[in-house]
Amino acid sequence: MHPPLTLHRHPMCAEIIEQFQKCHVDHPLGKFFGECTDLKIKLDRCFREEKALKRKANFEESKKLKERLRAHRKERLDASLEDKNLAQA
């Protein structure tokens, strides 16, 4: 099963999606007997590649966010320790 075949959500696979949809229109009965199977396999591969790229980009973005959070927490900890030192002095 594949995700909904919306072109705007899968720009990387748009050409294959259009070919696959055209195959279904051109072969209304043949689609049930393997007429469009090659395009379906190409589409599945394209979706896998697209997902892998998105996953990698999301992972890189999360690493940046975690680093920013660590830096922010360190600043807040340093500031609170500084406040305690001033209060004790």
Biotite code that builds the C-alpha atoms (Angstrom):
import biotite.structure as struc

atoms = struc.array([
    struc.Atom([0.000, 0.000, 0.000], chain_id="A", res_id=1, res_name="MET", atom_name="CA", element="C"),
    struc.Atom([1.301, 3.447, -0.836], chain_id="A", res_id=2, res_name="HIS", atom_name="CA", element="C"),
    struc.Atom([0.495, 6.844, 0.674], chain_id="A", res_id=3, res_name="PRO", atom_name="CA", element="C"),
    struc.Atom([-2.031, 9.110, -1.060], chain_id="A", res_id=4, res_name="PRO", atom_name="CA", element="C"),
    struc.Atom([-0.728, 10.045, -4.489], chain_id="A", res_id=5, res_name="LEU", atom_name="CA", element="C"),
    struc.Atom([-0.773, 13.813, -4.112], chain_id="A", res_id=6, res_name="THR", atom_name="CA", element="C"),
    struc.Atom([1.797, 15.566, -6.259], chain_id="A", res_id=7, res_name="LEU", atom_name="CA", element="C"),
    struc.Atom([2.388, 18.483, -3.900], chain_id="A", res_id=8, res_name="HIS", atom_name="CA", element="C"),
    struc.Atom([3.333, 16.163, -1.023], chain_id="A", res_id=9, res_name="ARG", atom_name="CA", element="C"),
    struc.Atom([5.735, 14.077, -3.116], chain_id="A", res_id=10, res_name="HIS", atom_name="CA", element="C"),
    struc.Atom([7.538, 16.437, -5.502], chain_id="A", res_id=11, res_name="PRO", atom_name="CA", element="C"),
    struc.Atom([10.443, 14.028, -5.856], chain_id="A", res_id=12, res_name="MET", atom_name="CA", element="C"),
    struc.Atom([8.145, 11.301, -7.212], chain_id="A", res_id=13, res_name="CYS", atom_name="CA", element="C"),
    struc.Atom([5.710, 13.489, -9.181], chain_id="A", res_id=14, res_name="ALA", atom_name="CA", element="C"),
    struc.Atom([6.671, 12.164, -12.601], chain_id="A", res_id=15, res_name="GLU", atom_name="CA", element="C"),
    struc.Atom([6.273, 8.531, -11.575], chain_id="A", res_id=16, res_name="ILE", atom_name="CA", element="C"),
    struc.Atom([2.957, 9.288, -9.851], chain_id="A", res_id=17, res_name="ILE", atom_name="CA", element="C"),
    struc.Atom([1.613, 10.842, -13.053], chain_id="A", res_id=18, res_name="GLU", atom_name="CA", element="C"),
    struc.Atom([2.768, 7.843, -15.116], chain_id="A", res_id=19, res_name="GLN", atom_name="CA", element="C"),
    struc.Atom([1.206, 5.436, -12.615], chain_id="A", res_id=20, res_name="PHE", atom_name="CA", element="C"),
    struc.Atom([-2.117, 7.291, -12.599], chain_id="A", res_id=21, res_name="GLN", atom_name="CA", element="C"),
    struc.Atom([-2.093, 7.438, -16.423], chain_id="A", res_id=22, res_name="LYS", atom_name="CA", element="C"),
    struc.Atom([-1.448, 3.687, -16.549], chain_id="A", res_id=23, res_name="CYS", atom_name="CA", element="C"),
    struc.Atom([-4.495, 3.095, -14.349], chain_id="A", res_id=24, res_name="HIS", atom_name="CA", element="C"),
    struc.Atom([-6.630, 5.285, -16.622], chain_id="A", res_id=25, res_name="VAL", atom_name="CA", element="C"),
    struc.Atom([-5.299, 3.691, -19.820], chain_id="A", res_id=26, res_name="ASP", atom_name="CA", element="C"),
    struc.Atom([-5.679, 0.109, -18.537], chain_id="A", res_id=27, res_name="HIS", atom_name="CA", element="C"),
    struc.Atom([-8.801, -0.033, -16.350], chain_id="A", res_id=28, res_name="PRO", atom_name="CA", element="C"),
    struc.Atom([-8.837, -3.841, -16.255], chain_id="A", res_id=29, res_name="LEU", atom_name="CA", element="C"),
    struc.Atom([-5.162, -4.463, -16.921], chain_id="A", res_id=30, res_name="GLY", atom_name="CA", element="C"),
    struc.Atom([-4.228, -2.705, -13.685], chain_id="A", res_id=31, res_name="LYS", atom_name="CA", element="C"),
    struc.Atom([-5.693, -5.691, -11.846], chain_id="A", res_id=32, res_name="PHE", atom_name="CA", element="C"),
    struc.Atom([-3.565, -8.133, -13.824], chain_id="A", res_id=33, res_name="PHE", atom_name="CA", element="C"),
    struc.Atom([-0.131, -6.552, -13.459], chain_id="A", res_id=34, res_name="GLY", atom_name="CA", element="C"),
    struc.Atom([-0.164, -4.030, -16.303], chain_id="A", res_id=35, res_name="GLU", atom_name="CA", element="C"),
    struc.Atom([1.117, -1.247, -14.022], chain_id="A", res_id=36, res_name="CYS", atom_name="CA", element="C"),
    struc.Atom([3.273, -3.326, -11.672], chain_id="A", res_id=37, res_name="THR", atom_name="CA", element="C"),
    struc.Atom([6.602, -1.988, -12.964], chain_id="A", res_id=38, res_name="ASP", atom_name="CA", element="C"),
    struc.Atom([5.486, 1.579, -12.284], chain_id="A", res_id=39, res_name="LEU", atom_name="CA", element="C"),
    struc.Atom([4.232, 0.553, -8.846], chain_id="A", res_id=40, res_name="LYS", atom_name="CA", element="C"),
    struc.Atom([7.650, -0.878, -8.009], chain_id="A", res_id=41, res_name="ILE", atom_name="CA", element="C"),
    struc.Atom([9.352, 2.333, -9.207], chain_id="A", res_id=42, res_name="LYS", atom_name="CA", element="C"),
    struc.Atom([6.901, 4.379, -7.147], chain_id="A", res_id=43, res_name="LEU", atom_name="CA", element="C"),
    struc.Atom([7.568, 2.336, -4.011], chain_id="A", res_id=44, res_name="ASP", atom_name="CA", element="C"),
    struc.Atom([11.326, 2.776, -4.460], chain_id="A", res_id=45, res_name="ARG", atom_name="CA", element="C"),
    struc.Atom([10.909, 6.501, -4.970], chain_id="A", res_id=46, res_name="CYS", atom_name="CA", element="C"),
    struc.Atom([8.786, 6.800, -1.814], chain_id="A", res_id=47, res_name="PHE", atom_name="CA", element="C"),
    struc.Atom([11.446, 4.895, 0.151], chain_id="A", res_id=48, res_name="ARG", atom_name="CA", element="C"),
    struc.Atom([14.196, 7.207, -1.121], chain_id="A", res_id=49, res_name="GLU", atom_name="CA", element="C"),
    struc.Atom([12.098, 10.259, -0.369], chain_id="A", res_id=50, res_name="GLU", atom_name="CA", element="C"),
    struc.Atom([11.387, 9.024, 3.154], chain_id="A", res_id=51, res_name="LYS", atom_name="CA", element="C"),
    struc.Atom([15.068, 8.303, 3.770], chain_id="A", res_id=52, res_name="ALA", atom_name="CA", element="C"),
    struc.Atom([16.013, 11.830, 2.702], chain_id="A", res_id=53, res_name="LEU", atom_name="CA", element="C"),
    struc.Atom([13.344, 13.353, 4.933], chain_id="A", res_id=54, res_name="LYS", atom_name="CA", element="C"),
    struc.Atom([14.432, 11.160, 7.838], chain_id="A", res_id=55, res_name="ARG", atom_name="CA", element="C"),
    struc.Atom([18.058, 12.259, 7.407], chain_id="A", res_id=56, res_name="LYS", atom_name="CA", element="C"),
    struc.Atom([17.088, 15.948, 7.217], chain_id="A", res_id=57, res_name="ALA", atom_name="CA", element="C"),
    struc.Atom([14.899, 15.630, 10.320], chain_id="A", res_id=58, res_name="ASN", atom_name="CA", element="C"),
    struc.Atom([17.720, 13.907, 12.192], chain_id="A", res_id=59, res_name="PHE", atom_name="CA", element="C"),
    struc.Atom([20.172, 16.682, 11.303], chain_id="A", res_id=60, res_name="GLU", atom_name="CA", element="C"),
    struc.Atom([17.633, 19.296, 12.371], chain_id="A", res_id=61, res_name="GLU", atom_name="CA", element="C"),
    struc.Atom([17.068, 17.520, 15.690], chain_id="A", res_id=62, res_name="SER", atom_name="CA", element="C"),
    struc.Atom([20.831, 17.430, 16.349], chain_id="A", res_id=63, res_name="LYS", atom_name="CA", element="C"),
    struc.Atom([20.985, 21.205, 15.842], chain_id="A", res_id=64, res_name="LYS", atom_name="CA", element="C"),
    struc.Atom([18.007, 21.733, 18.127], chain_id="A", res_id=65, res_name="LEU", atom_name="CA", element="C"),
    struc.Atom([19.480, 19.520, 20.853], chain_id="A", res_id=66, res_name="LYS", atom_name="CA", element="C"),
    struc.Atom([22.753, 21.451, 20.690], chain_id="A", res_id=67, res_name="GLU", atom_name="CA", element="C"),
    struc.Atom([20.908, 24.758, 21.000], chain_id="A", res_id=68, res_name="ARG", atom_name="CA", element="C"),
    struc.Atom([18.963, 23.410, 23.986], chain_id="A", res_id=69, res_name="LEU", atom_name="CA", element="C"),
    struc.Atom([22.163, 22.218, 25.669], chain_id="A", res_id=70, res_name="ARG", atom_name="CA", element="C"),
    struc.Atom([23.758, 25.631, 25.197], chain_id="A", res_id=71, res_name="ALA", atom_name="CA", element="C"),
    struc.Atom([20.649, 27.377, 26.560], chain_id="A", res_id=72, res_name="HIS", atom_name="CA", element="C"),
    struc.Atom([20.507, 25.082, 29.606], chain_id="A", res_id=73, res_name="ARG", atom_name="CA", element="C"),
    struc.Atom([24.221, 25.637, 30.256], chain_id="A", res_id=74, res_name="LYS", atom_name="CA", element="C"),
    struc.Atom([23.735, 29.415, 30.103], chain_id="A", res_id=75, res_name="GLU", atom_name="CA", element="C"),
    struc.Atom([20.815, 29.225, 32.530], chain_id="A", res_id=76, res_name="ARG", atom_name="CA", element="C"),
    struc.Atom([22.760, 26.959, 34.900], chain_id="A", res_id=77, res_name="LEU", atom_name="CA", element="C"),
    struc.Atom([25.776, 29.271, 34.792], chain_id="A", res_id=78, res_name="ASP", atom_name="CA", element="C"),
    struc.Atom([23.544, 32.273, 35.431], chain_id="A", res_id=79, res_name="ALA", atom_name="CA", element="C"),
    struc.Atom([21.816, 30.611, 38.393], chain_id="A", res_id=80, res_name="SER", atom_name="CA", element="C"),
    struc.Atom([25.172, 29.567, 39.895], chain_id="A", res_id=81, res_name="LEU", atom_name="CA", element="C"),
    struc.Atom([26.421, 33.114, 39.462], chain_id="A", res_id=82, res_name="GLU", atom_name="CA", element="C"),
    struc.Atom([23.293, 34.456, 41.213], chain_id="A", res_id=83, res_name="ASP", atom_name="CA", element="C"),
    struc.Atom([23.849, 32.053, 44.132], chain_id="A", res_id=84, res_name="LYS", atom_name="CA", element="C"),
    struc.Atom([27.490, 33.097, 44.413], chain_id="A", res_id=85, res_name="ASN", atom_name="CA", element="C"),
    struc.Atom([26.492, 36.787, 44.519], chain_id="A", res_id=86, res_name="LEU", atom_name="CA", element="C"),
    struc.Atom([23.812, 36.074, 47.150], chain_id="A", res_id=87, res_name="ALA", atom_name="CA", element="C"),
    struc.Atom([26.319, 34.219, 49.372], chain_id="A", res_id=88, res_name="GLN", atom_name="CA", element="C"),
    struc.Atom([28.953, 36.959, 49.121], chain_id="A", res_id=89, res_name="ALA", atom_name="CA", element="C"),
])
